[in-house]
Amino acid sequence: GIRTASIGEGGENMVRYACVINDLKDAAGRGGLGAVMGSKNLKAVASRGRWNPEVADRDKIRELTLYMNRNYYDLPLFGKSMHDVGTGEHSMMLGGNNIGNMPTHNFGVNYLEGTENITATKTMETYGAGMEACAACAIRCKKTVEIGEPYNVDPRNGGPEYESLASLGAACGVDDLAAVIKANELANLHSLDSISLGVSIAFGMECFENEILTLEDTGGVDLRFGNADAMLQMVDMIAHRQGIGDVLAGGVRAAAEKLGEGSDEYAVHVKGLELPMHDPRVKQGLGIVYSVEAQGADHCAGLHDTAATQESPGLEHMRGVGVVGPLPADDLSGEKVANQRAVHLWALFRDSAIACSFVPWTIQQQVEIIRAITGWQYTVAEALLTGERVATMGRIFNIREGITSAADTLPKRMFKPTSAGALVDGGVDPDKMQHAISMFYSMMGWDAETGVPTPEKIAQLGLSWIEEEAPFREAAAV
């Protein structure tokens, strides 16, 4: 059949965090690629494939596929809940709420009364229309939902994953499940990244509650935390750049620059990319990756500290890339930095291979898949080297564009405690975090103070051509 990659009004109106939607519901979510399509007046790309790709060793591909299909439920990391409800399973969200990892009220409170109302388990029990899969995947982790009154949600438009449940729900103080599901559908229809969308609306709510925004500014919308109707109105206003929606369409960094009056205190972003729904005050090692990652805060680019605080099959699974431990979630030692570097390089390799984060292959199995597809004699060392090249090239690109190590920092809010919940006594220690970032630089072969890749590291990675074709050291010296 015909497959599509398209944009809605958010992309057409070049909302800063517009995304590309595949087949109505699957989002290439972060970084604003939908706005790029909109800037080119490109509405959609449609394709129809007729040929199967040739692979070097089809028997090996079949062997690995059958292994995962037959053993998935018994493997570490996700298990049967991914097949049943997708991301955001009940105990996972309630557990996160109890430890301060539910980014309630724009990461200001981090405990939501009513979290049990917006879990994926509750979603499927109440409105579930089935689970769908990517091509040939036996896990089937993509939930679809259907609602009649009052919101009329079409199952063809998918359903909310954890990030959407938390960003459009908890971050906005909303525990009305039907409203959150509708907001997620609107995000897909308008081609908006649900993470940045929810955080931008939550930023607007906090500005309203602190009288930086008024009813006149919002066009009469009572933009308070917990107001589900206001949240839904903002989705449409942002997509169409109407009124205050035009300000929030630029994301929280740009919105804070426009509004002033201390609103930057509420702008939760790294390098302009709004934080995902994993608080670095809880997962402090992940905060290192948020800080140094070229595109900003990316929850898929590092080790989630809470997954490695005790001996477990999941921790054992990660030892193949050199992860040690267990270590406390708030640890920022050299061992934690090394763990984050290792998983970061693995994640960059995995993403370059266009591989799913939710299928628990070991890195050795991923390398075997690449060998079977290409016929290359590829190794784990080469896979991690690929990740290192990606990270270093991203670093060089940013430096050339004027983004220096000064941008490698968490939002101001992360260095302060929350007003309620489990983090009332805790914020990230800025000195410890800066030291950890400097250690990360050194481990990457970058200057420990500036984060600029050294000539020796660039040569080691086979990237010497960059020095000639994309000079960046002049920008780093500014």
N, C-alpha and C positions, 0 to 999 in steps of 0.2 A: 504493500500500500504506500500511499504518499505520506511522507513525514514533513513536518514544518518546524521552522525556527522563526519566531515572529515577535513583534512588539505591539503593545497597546498604547493608550493615550499617554502613559507615563514616558515611554520611549519617544513617542512623537513630539512631546513637549519638552524633551531633553531634561527630565528630572534627573538630578545628579546621580541617583542610585537606581535608575531604571535598569532592568535586566532583560535578557533574552529568554523567552518562554518556548520550550520545546513541546509540541503536541498539546497545547492548551494548559499544561499543568506542571511541567518539569522546568525549574528555573536554573539558568546559569547565573546564579544570584548576585554575586558581589562585584563591586568595582565599576558599575555604570556602563557596561557594554551595550545595554539597550539604548542609552543616550547616544552612544556612538552611532548605532544604526539609525536613530532618529536624525542625527546631524547630517547623515548621508541620504536622507529621504528614502531609506530602505525599510519597507514595511515587513517583509517576510522573505524567507528562502524556503522553497519547497523542493523535495527530492524524492525520487523513487528508485530504489536499487533493485537490480535484477540478477547480479552475479554474486556468488560466494567468493570471498577472498581466498587466495591460495596461501597455504601455510606450509612450513617446512616439515613438520611432524604432527600430522593430524591425530595419530594414535596417542601421542603424549598429551595433546590437548584434551582428548576424550578421557584419558585416565585421570587427569587432574580435575576435570569437570565432575566426573562421577564421584571422585573422592569428596569434593566439597558438598555435592548434592546429598550424599549419603551420611556425612558426618557433621554437617553444620550445627545441628542442635547440641552436639556434644563438645563443640570447640569453644575456646574462651572468647571473651569480649562481649558478645551480644546475645546469642542463643535464640530460643524460641520466641521471646517477646517481640523481636524484630519482625518475625513472620506474622505474629498475631495483631500487633498494633503499630508497628513502626517505632520511630523515636518518640520519647516522651512518656514512656511507660509509667504507671501509677507510682510504684515505689521509688523509681528514679527521681521523679519530680518532687515527691513528698520528702525524700531524703535530702535533696538539694535545698529545699525550703528550710529544713531544720538546721543545716550547717551554714546558712547565709548565702547560698548560691542561686537564689531566685531573685532576679534583678528588679525587685518591686519598686514602683515609683521612681523610675529612672535611676536605678542602682542606689537610691538614697535610703531605702528601708531594708530591702532584701529578705522580707518575710511577708508572704501574702496569705491572709486569712481567706480560705476558699480555694487554695491551690488544688485541692481534690476535685474541684469542679471543672478544671481545664486540662486534665491529663489526657494523654492519648488513649489510655484505657477507657476513661469516661467518654471520650469522643466516639470510639468504636461501639461501645455499649449503647450509646444514645442515638447516634446518627450514622453509624457505619454502614457503608454500601458495598464493602468488599476491599480486598487487598489486590494491588496490581504489581507487575514486575517489569523491570527492564528486560530487553531481549534475552531469552533463554535462561533467565535467572530463576532458580528454584526458591529463593528466599521470599520473594514477593513482599517487600517491606513498605510499599507505597500505599498509604491508606486513601480511600475515596469515601466521601460523605454525601449525604443527601438530606436536605431540610425543606419542608414545605413552608408553612407559616412560622414566624413572621418574615423570614428572610429569603426563602426560595433559593437554595444552594444546589447547583447542578453537579452530580458526581463526575461528569466529564472534566470538571475543573479541579479534580484532585481533592486533597484534604491537608490540614495543617500538620507539619512536623513539630518537633520540640521547639526549634528556634522561633517559629511563628506563634505557637501557643504561649511562649514566654514573652516575646517582644510585643505582640499585640494584646496579650493578656496581662501578665504580671507587671511588665515595665510600665504599662498604662494604668495599672491598678484595677483592671477589669477581670472579673471572674464569671462573666456571662458567656458560657461556652458557645452558644449559637451566634452571638455577636462576633466572637473571635474567629469562628469558622467563616462567617460572612466576610470579615475583613481580609482573611487569607484568600478567599475566592476573588475579592476585588483586587487584591495585590496581584494575583495571577492574571486577571483580565486586563488590568492596567499595565502589566509588566513592571512591577515594582519589587525590589528586594525587600522581603518582609522584615529582615533584621533592621536595616537602616530605616525603613518606614516606621516600625514600632518605636525605635529609639528617638527618631525625629519628632514623632507625635508626643512621646513622653517628655522630651525636652520642652516642647511647646506648653504642655500641661504644667510643668514645673515653673516655667516663666509666668504663666497665667496666675498660678497660685501665689507667686511672689510679686505680683503686680507689675511685672515688666511688660506683660501683655494685658490689655483691657478688653472688655466686651466690644468696644468699638474696633479694636485691632482684629478681633477674631470674627467680625461680622455677626456678632450676637451669639456666637457659639460659647456655651458655658464649658470652657476647656479645662475641666478639673479631672484629676485622677479618679478613676472609677466610673466615669461617665461614658458608657458604651456607645450611646448615640453620638456623642461628640467625637469619639475615636473614629467611628464610621464616617462621619461627615468629613473629618480631616483627610481620610484616605482619598475621597473623591476630590477634595479641594487641592490636595497636593498633586494628584495626577493631572488635573486641569490647570494647575498654577493659578488658582483663584484666591484672591485675598491673602490671608496669612499663609495659605498653602503654597504661595509662590516663594515665600521666605523659607519655609520648611523644606521645600523641594530641593534646596541647595545642600541639604544635610546640616548637621548640628554645628560644624565648625563655621561654615559660611553664615548660618543663621545667627550665631553668637556675634560674629563680626558686624553684622547689620544691626542687631538689636542693642548691643552694648549693655550698659547698666549692670555689669557683673555677671551677665548671662553665661560667660565662658565657664563659670564654675559648674554649670549644669550640662556642658557640652561633653558628652562621654564618647571620645573617639581617639584613635591613634592615626596620625597622618591623614586625617579627614575621613577615615573609615570608622563608622560607628562600631562600638564593642558588640560582640556576640553575647549570647546569654550564659556566659561562664565567667564568673567574677574572679579577677586575678588577686583579690584579697583572700580568696579561698584557695585558688590554684595559682600559687605565686610563681612557680616555674613556668607555667603557661604565660604568665605576664612578661617573662623575658622574651618569649617568641612574639607575643603581641607587639612588644616594643621594637624589636629589631627587624621583623618581617617587612619586606620591601613595600608591600601594599597596605600595611597596617594590621589591625587586630584581626587575625585569622585563627579561629578555633580548630581548624582542621590541619594546622601546620606544626603542631607540637604535641607533647605528652600531657595528658590531663592528669595532674598530680594525684588526684583522689583515686586514680586507678592503680597507683603504685605505692600505696602506703603500707601494704602488708603483702606477705607471700600469697600469690594467687596464680591460677592458670594464665590470667591476662598479663601479669608481670613476667612470667616465664616466657610467654609468647614474644615479648619485646626484647628478650635477652639476645636474640639473634642479631640485633644491631648494636649491641654493647651496653644496653641499659643495665644499671646496677641498682641495688636497693634490697628491700624497700626503704623509702625515705619519707619523712613527714611532708604533708602538702604545702606547708609554709616554709620549707627548707630552701635556702638559696646558696647552698655550698657549691664547691667546685664539682662534686659528684652530680648534683642536680643540674648544673649548667651543662655538663657533659651529656647527661641523659637527654636534655632538651635539644642539644645540638644533634645528637644521633637520630632522634625521632623526627626532628625537623628535616634533616637530609633525606630520611626515608620517605617522609610525606611529600617532599618536592619531587623525588623520583616517581613515587606513585601517581601524583597528579600529572606529571609529564607523560606517563604511560596511559593516562585516561583510565585509571583503575579505580574501582569503588572503594570507599573508606569502610564500608560495612561488611565486606566479605573478608573473614579473618584469615587470609593467606599469610603465611610467614614470608619474610623477604626472600628466603631461598626458593619458595614455591613461585613467587612472582618472577624471579629470575628464570626459573625453569619454563614458565609460560612464555617469556620473551624469547628464550632459546627455541622453544617449539614453534613459535610463530615465524621467527626471522631466520633461524638457522645460525645465528651468531653464537660464538662461544663466550657468552656474556657471564659476568661473575657478580657476586654480591658487592665486592669492592668497587667494581665499575658502576653499579647501581648507586651506591652512596656517593661516588665521585660525580655522577650526573646531578644528584641533589646539590652537591657543593658548587658545581658550576652554575646551576640555576640561581642559587642564593647569591653568589658573588656577582653574576651578571646583573641581577636585580639591584644589588647594592651600587654597582657602577652606574647603572641607568639613573638611579635616584640622585647620586652625587652630581652627575652631569646636569641634571635638571634643577640643581640647587637645594636638594633635600639632604641635609647633613645629619650628623649624629645628634644634633639638638632636637631633632624630631623623634628620636628613639626614646620615648618616654610614655608612661601611662597617663591617663587623664588625671587632673588634680584630685578628683573625687576618690580615686583609688588609694591615695595616701592618707585618707581620713576614715574614721569609723562610720558605720551607718547609724541612723537615729533609732533603730530598733532591730530586733533579730539577733542572730548569733555573732554579728560583727560589730556590736556596740563598743567593744573594747579594742577593735583591731583595724588597722590600715596597713598598707605595705610600707615598710621602712625605706624611705627614699635612698639613703646611703647604701643599704644592703642591696637594693635593686640596681643602683648604678654600678656597684662593684661587680654584681653578677653579669651585667651587660658588658662591662669591660673584659671580664673573663671570657664571655662568649666571643667577643671580637678577637681576642688572642687565639682562642681555639680554632677560629675560622681562618687564621692567617691574615687578619686585618689589624691595622694599628689599634693598640689598646685604648687610646684616647679618642681618636677621630673616627674610628671605624672604617677607614679607607683601606681597601685591599692593598697589600704590599706588592711591589713588582715581582718578588720571588714567588708569592702565592699565585699571582696571575700567570706567570710562566709555567708553574707546576701544573696548573689546570688546563694548559694549552690555550690560553686566552690572550696571548701576547698581541694578537692582531688588534685587540680593542684599543691598546695604547696608541695605535696609528690611526685607526678608522673612526674611533669614537673617543677622542681625548677627553679626559674628565679631571685630571689632576689640577688643572687650572681652576676649575669650579670648586674643587675641594679646598683650595688655598684661600678662597675669597672669605 
